[in-house]
Amino acid sequence: MRRELSGFDWMVRVPIGFVWMIVIAILAVPVMIYMTVLYYLSRWSSALFGRRRAPRLERAGREKRVA
């Protein structure tokens, strides 16, 4: 059930919601940039040291089944 927005809602709550949305966007962009840089640094470091993880299918062939 929806109610109609009052004057208080339009004058106070709606602008606060928009400001909050802008704050979240301002905080999210640096985190996205940081995570992207961290991802590429980890890929670069794994290529540098030559340690590659085996794909899941290749690892499954080496495991012994118990059950």
Secondary structure, DSSP 8 states (H G I E B T S, - for coil): ------HHIIIIIHHHHHHHHHHHHHHHHHHHHHHHHHHHHHHHHHHHHT-----HHHHHHHS----
